[in-house]
Amino acid sequence: MSWLEKFLKLAVILFVLINLLSGCSYILKDDKDLIKNTIERFYDTQYKAYLKMEYIDITPYLDMSRIQNHNKVTALKELTFRRKYTAEKGYGYAEKRRFPLEFKCF
């Protein structure tokens, strides 16, 4: 096999790989947007619960087979209960204003 044939085979292989990998970047960008949106919705839901002082279900965003995520649910329930109790009894100040929340793209 001459060097020209080797070069052409290598060029064809590289061309095919480049075309295949360029399609992957679009999938990765879509996945990146999906992940970012899911994370934003998760934190937005937690923030809403915090401000309303009422638990809002966050389990759709979490893998509930992991104990850490059960702890997150329990912590949010406790936080909302304590904030509501503190505000109702007048034991302290409970912020109810919503501040801007911005997520930087990773």
C-alpha positions as CSV (number, residue, x, y, z in Angstrom):
1,M,0.0,0.0,0.0
2,S,1.5,3.3,-1.0
3,W,1.7,6.3,1.2
4,L,-1.0,8.0,-0.9
5,E,-3.5,5.2,-0.2
6,K,-2.6,5.3,3.5
7,F,-3.1,9.1,3.5
8,L,-6.5,8.8,1.8
9,K,-7.7,6.1,4.2
10,L,-6.6,8.2,7.2
11,A,-8.2,11.3,5.7
12,V,-11.5,9.4,5.2
13,I,-11.4,8.0,8.8
14,L,-10.7,11.5,10.2
15,F,-13.5,13.0,8.1
16,V,-16.0,10.4,9.4
17,L,-14.9,10.8,13.0
18,I,-15.1,14.6,12.8
19,N,-18.6,14.4,11.4
20,L,-19.7,11.9,14.0
21,L,-18.2,13.9,16.9
22,S,-19.7,17.2,15.7
23,G,-23.2,15.7,16.1
24,C,-22.3,14.9,19.7
25,S,-21.8,18.5,20.6
26,Y,-25.4,19.3,19.8
27,I,-26.6,16.5,22.0
28,L,-24.3,17.7,24.8
29,K,-25.6,21.3,24.5
30,D,-29.2,20.1,24.7
31,D,-28.3,17.9,27.7
32,K,-26.5,20.8,29.3
33,D,-29.6,23.0,28.9
34,L,-31.8,20.3,30.3
35,I,-29.6,19.8,33.3
36,K,-29.3,23.5,33.9
37,N,-33.1,23.9,33.7
38,T,-33.7,21.0,36.1
39,I,-31.3,22.5,38.6
40,E,-32.9,25.9,38.3
41,R,-36.4,24.5,38.8
42,F,-35.2,22.5,41.8
43,Y,-33.6,25.5,43.6
44,D,-36.6,27.7,42.5
45,T,-39.0,25.2,44.1
46,Q,-36.9,25.2,47.3
47,Y,-36.8,29.0,47.4
48,K,-40.6,29.2,46.9
49,A,-41.1,26.8,49.8
50,Y,-38.7,28.9,51.9
51,L,-40.5,32.2,51.2
52,K,-44.1,30.8,51.5
53,M,-43.1,28.9,54.7
54,E,-44.9,25.9,53.4
55,Y,-43.4,22.6,52.2
56,I,-43.5,22.1,48.4
57,D,-42.6,18.7,47.1
58,I,-39.1,18.5,45.7
59,T,-39.0,14.7,45.2
60,P,-39.5,14.9,41.4
61,Y,-36.1,16.5,41.1
62,L,-34.3,14.0,43.4
63,D,-33.3,10.4,43.2
64,M,-35.2,9.1,46.3
65,S,-33.3,5.9,46.4
66,R,-30.4,7.8,48.0
67,I,-30.6,8.7,51.7
68,Q,-29.0,12.1,51.1
69,N,-32.0,13.1,49.1
70,H,-34.4,11.9,51.9
71,N,-32.4,14.2,54.2
72,K,-32.9,17.1,51.8
73,V,-36.6,16.6,51.9
74,T,-36.6,16.4,55.7
75,A,-34.4,19.5,56.0
76,L,-36.8,21.5,53.8
77,K,-39.8,20.4,55.8
78,E,-38.1,21.3,59.0
79,L,-36.9,24.7,57.7
80,T,-40.3,25.7,56.4
81,F,-42.0,24.6,59.7
82,R,-39.5,26.5,61.8
83,R,-39.7,29.7,59.7
84,K,-43.5,29.6,59.8
85,Y,-43.5,29.0,63.6
86,T,-41.0,31.8,64.2
87,A,-43.0,34.2,62.1
88,E,-46.3,33.3,63.6
89,K,-45.0,33.6,67.2
90,G,-43.1,36.8,66.5
91,Y,-39.8,35.3,67.8
92,G,-37.7,36.7,65.0
93,Y,-37.7,38.2,61.5
94,A,-38.5,35.8,58.6
95,E,-37.6,37.3,55.2
96,K,-40.5,37.1,52.8
97,R,-39.1,39.1,49.9
98,R,-37.7,37.3,46.9
99,F,-34.2,38.3,45.8
100,P,-32.9,37.7,42.3
101,L,-31.4,34.3,41.7
102,E,-29.2,33.8,38.7
103,F,-27.4,30.7,37.6
104,K,-24.1,30.8,35.8
105,C,-23.8,28.3,33.0
106,F,-21.2,25.6,33.7
